[in-house]
Amino acid sequence: MSDFNPQSIAPSAASALIGDPAQFGRVAEDGTVYVRTPDGEKAVGSYPGKSAEEALAYFVRKFELVAGEIALLAARIKSGAIVPSDAHIAVKKLRDQVRELNGVGDLAALASSVEQLEPLIEGHREAYEAKKAAEVAAKNARREQILVEKEKIVVEAESLAMSENWKVTGDRLKQLLDEWKLAPRLDKKADGDLWKRFSSSRNKFDKRRRTHFASLEATQSKVSDAKKELVAQAEKLATSTDWVATARQFKTLMDAWKAAGRGKPSDDTKLWAKFKKSQDAFFAAKIADLEKRDVTMAANLAKREELIHLIEALLPIKDLKEAKNALRDHLRSWEKIGMTHRDKRSALDARVRVVEEAIKATEAEVWRKTDPAAKARANEVVRQLSDAIENYEKAAAKATAAGNAKKAAEALESAAARRVWLGEAEKGLAEFN
């Protein structure tokens, strides 16, 4: 039976679950389930392949699920969690649901519990209004909180407008801007006034920073010296054939170039042309080498494609030992083939794994059918079930002799169930033969 607890639901629905709902139903010999109502018995359905107890429990659960829905709606009405108009719609749906319910339980009490809900809606309308008012208050409180948070961002930006700590202050103003973007919006006027103050502070700092760096022309000679050194390093790397390591070094040089800043425009143009010439020479040679390797890898791909057909021809497996030996030889040849494009090699390797898995699965199946321990376990299961059937049949005969028909029927039912299990166990045992 269900573990539904009628004490956990609202009184309006709990009244429908007083006692055992199963007492309101029965299962006929043909498997049809009936529910008792004030107007007489009513067929609610059947549950093929299940015992009478399981069939009855199934229809009891359907009854209890509807009772639970009624209880949940009652709780929502009482808490003010549902709009009264929506509650009326929900009551109508439940009324129709109860009317058409094919379940086992006190259907009359369940219908009555639905009719108790509409008076409950009007009785708890104040709870809904109170909850709605609380939501408005919470919304106003949230607006005040957002206003405080944005005011805090603006005040900090105003305090940084005259800072000369360029890097740290610039980063902090960016963070404040991100915080502003993430903060929820206020009304248009409040947001606009705060944004003007924030934007003004940022603009004031940015203007002072640009003025400061404009005065640093004296440092441009140092920038040019640093870039000349980078050009010299690039020229040494231009003829390298260590493709991966040198490519990383060029990336490092490029990052250093960007980090060096701007020198005099005329110097920057000349130095960049030299740097790029060395960089282009290296990568052109790298591409040419890759194209040459592509030819070789294409030839290797053709060898692998020819060999994969021989490997796949091992399926379906006729002789496990011959298939294993052949696969071993093919795989030796496979590993001796040189490089192949990674994406194409991956697809071919996947096809090889299919054959490997098939051979492994065949090995496992052979072992499963010849495993003496497994066969012994299967024999033991058959023996235990046979003994159990014999014992239940003896118990049934003894109960019959004693005039206990119920106990005899239960023993015979247990024996019949174990005969089904025995049939399956004997099929499993036959596989070992």
Secondary structure, DSSP 8 states (H G I E B T S, - for coil): -----GGGS-HHHHGGGSS-GGGGEEE-TTSEEEEEETTEEEEEEE-TTS-HHHHHHHHHHHHHHHHHHHHHHHHHHHHT-S-HHHHHHHHHHHHHHHHT----S-HHHHHHHHHTHHHHHHHTHHHHHHHHHHHHHHHHHHHHHHHHHHHHHHHHHHHHTT---HHHHHHHHHHHHHHHHHS----HHHHHHHHHHHHHHHHHHHHHHHHHHHT-GGGHHHHHHHHHHHHHHHHHHTT---HHHHHHHHHHHHHHHHHT----HHHHHHHHHHHHHHHHHHHHHHHHHHHHHHHHHHHHHHHHHHHHHHHHTT-S-S-HHHHHHHHHHHHHHHHHS----HHHHHHHHHHHHHHHHHHHHHHHHHHHHH-HHHHHHHHHHHHHHHHHHHHHHHHHHHHHHTT-HHHHHHHHHHHHHHHHHHHHHHHHHHTT-
